[in-house]
Amino acid sequence: MITIIDVETTSFNNDPSPYNPSNYLVSVGYRSVDIEEYLCIKHTDNKSNAYARDYIEKQLSMTTLLVGHNIKFDLSWLLECGFKYEGAVYDTMIYEYLKLGGVHGALDLSSCCNRYNIETKDDKPKEYLKDGIGFERMPWNIVEQYGRKDVEITELLYKKQ
C-alpha cells in the first residue's frame, strides 16, 4: 500500500532536526487508498490525539511505499520518535532535482507543484513563522489546514511524476 505522509515539527534555534533535544513532533498527516488522518501529537492549544501513535504505527505497518516531499526529513522524525518503517520510499523532491538535470530550480513543494500546474497551499504559516511563532503555537486550525494540504498536493505531485 502507498502512503503519502507529512509531518510538522518545532524548529527551536532555527534547527528543525529531530536530534535537537528541544524539538518535538507537532503533527502527522497521511493518506492512502482508504484512509486520511491528520493527527495532533503535541500542540500548545490543541489536545493531542491519544491514539495517534497506534494509528501511525498501524499505517506504517501496512505501507509498502512511503511517499513524501523531502521524505528524509519526515522519515528521520518518525524513526527518531520510535516508529518503525523498513519499506521503500519515494521522494518527490529528489525526483524534481534529478528531472532538472543540474539546472538550478527551486525544490520547495510549492515550486515543484507549480511546474505541474498543481494548485498550491495557503502560506498563512509563513506569517507566523516570520514572527517567531512555530507550528506548536500557531492556531491549530491553520496547522491542520496547512498539513492536510501538504499531504494532498504531495500526492498530486507524486501522481504527476
WOUR-V84939 format. One record per run of one state. SS is the DSSP state (2 for helix, 1 for strand, 0 for the rest). FROM is the first residue (numbers start at 1). TO is the last residue. If there is no record, write none. Layout:
ss:SS from:FROM to:TO
ss:SS from:FROM to:TO
//
This chain:
ss:0 from:1 to:1
ss:1 from:2 to:9
ss:0 from:10 to:11
ss:2 from:12 to:14
ss:0 from:15 to:24
ss:1 from:25 to:31
ss:0 from:32 to:35
ss:1 from:36 to:40
ss:0 from:41 to:51
ss:2 from:52 to:62
ss:0 from:63 to:64
ss:1 from:65 to:68
ss:0 from:69 to:70
ss:2 from:71 to:80
ss:0 from:81 to:87
ss:1 from:88 to:91
ss:2 from:92 to:100
ss:0 from:101 to:108
ss:2 from:109 to:114
ss:0 from:115 to:123
ss:2 from:124 to:130
ss:0 from:131 to:139
ss:2 from:140 to:160
ss:0 from:161 to:161
//
